[in-house]
Amino acid sequence: MAISAKERKLSRLGSCKGGAGVGGSGNGGGSPAARGHRSPAAAGPQRRLFAALFVLLCAGVVVLGGVHVIGGKRSSLHMKRVCVMLFLNSSMLNPLGLFLFYRPVDILVSDAASFRPVLRTAWPSATLNAISSDAGTQQAGGGADTVLPSVQIRHAVALPDRVLLILKAGSSLPAPEKFECLYSPANSSELRHRALLAVSLPDGSSLVHCPAEPSGLDVSLSLSLSPPVVPLQWDRLVYTALIDGRDNSTVVFAKGMNLRPGRLGVASRYQCVFGRDLSKPKHVLTSPVISAAQEIFRCVTPVRIRRYMRMSIDDKGNEDSDEKPMLVSIRTKGQRDSTLPSIAEPEPLPRYNRHRRQKAHSMCVCTMLRNQARFLREWIIYHSHIGVERWFIYDNNSDDDIEQVLKTMDPSRYNVTRHLWPWMKSQEAGFAHCALRARESCEWVGFIDIDEFLHFPGNQTLPDILRNYSNRPRIGELRTACHSFGPSGRTKIPKKGVTTGYTCRLAAPERHKSIVRPDALNPSLINVVHHFHLKEGVRYVNIGQGVMLINHYKYQVWEVFKDKFAGRVATYVADWQDEEKVGSRDRAPGLGTKPVEPEDWPHRFCEVYDTGLKDFVHEVFTDPETGSLPW
């Protein structure tokens, strides 16, 4: 029998685009012709009821379209597009026996024998998982067969000028332009902003920097498998921790305790707390704090935590992806006990070898930098020539070309490690962290900035000086004076580098910088302005300016000076534009606090012409054929 055009149209909706129809033999499925034809007169009132119910059902589908079914763990997952058809099984409500509506959804399918599918609808959703459509696959960087990157958020931290997302180790990080930062206010549509920066290192650490969000919003990423995360506040946070196997202690780095610079706090006021969920007192381990100073706490590592760390190292790579990480925090004892929020997952330091007689490197350098990639090659090549063998570079949120610059450095000649250190105003903590990492492989470690160059006016070299003191275990620190250089009449960045471009300085040295023996450092790791407190009985020596000093290219052309001093990394040093500590030696003398270039800036800080290092560089590094320098 012939059927109406409307029924034929509804029948054609019974098969998905590009695939077989669903429900061909199920309850209420199939074509109307297969079930018999009803007369239009008999179906009239029922069709009107059908139309009303159809409108209500569509509205319900829109509401229910965002429902996700969370999948099982440890599955090999892939995406499939299927058609879902909604039926009315009652003959009274659906006298034609037709399905009422169909729409595509994505199903995240496991290859394992048993699984729970993850349904991600193609409807716009207020949730922040954006693997919901073919557009998400295209964002990952390819066509329909492209595998989506595995991006999972471990922690989120609200810094003053951005939100930091710390990804789980092993996350496949695409280029920043491939995804967006997503913010989810309650009962509202999501907000989207392009990521500021995305950084991934070979050791597995990956960070995404998102614009600062309005308070009260959760944050996630497009292409992320993780649900939205509530950012923790940076001013009260335990942010990293190291397990020290030498004395079975844990070194914890924390913001928010406001301990005075350069002084020990009262350790008995605090205790360390270990656990997967620090909000449940019955499920945590506590241990006493041994020392408390600045942002650094050292506490006893419980035996169970040591066993856990050994098992984690032995079973590396097999960690359950759904298991909460082990965290450590600091608890303040007293009438108002409080535990700081924490994202610090304790990391083991390089294993201590008490039988090793000689370390791998005689001289290493630790530095912290931000957006100074253009000066990096000169700094590394120069110090490699004078005897530095290993570099630990702590990157404090650089968004310039530091990665590309380091790729141009021959790894067989320059042993350089870049470590992500996104924590604001925490240079002292970063130097303590670096001293611990360098301790097992470096006999001496210099803590100098990227605009500081060791210089030897006399006949001695760096290896000569270190050799003189290496056999004297009571000497733990070598202090050397710094000469601060000015713009030297320049208005543009010198093309041949800072060592040859700036030749005029202040007459008197400013402060000193240090080369330390990491084994000689006080366990509290107190350090202020590039020098550490030493163990009891260990002392420092001042190296004469005729033997060794530092050329500090502190006041360069205005373009460089302004970028460097607007956002300094030291905890206890004010940025030069802040209206505080105006008379401090850390400030630019006579500059004030306004970011306006003085008319006489190119000629400031010029009291003594000094071409000693320039002459040395030209003699040693200049190519005799081209006259060029290697940087």
PyMOL commands that set and color helices and strands:
alter all, ss='L'
color gray80, all
select helices_A, chain A and resi 5-12+32-35+40-64+134-139+176-178+267-269+281-283+303-314+373-386+402-407+427-438+462-470+498-501+518-520+558-565+601-603+612-621
alter helices_A, ss='H'
color red, helices_A
select strands_A, chain A and resi 77-86+101-110+118-121+153-159+162-167+180-184+191-194+197-200+206-211+218-221+232-233+237-244+249-255+270-275+285-293+296-300+327-332+338-339+347-348+361-369+390-395+416-420+442-447+452-455+475-484+504-505+512-516+527-528+531-532+539-542+549-552+608-609
alter strands_A, ss='S'
color yellow, strands_A
deselect
rebuild
show_as cartoon
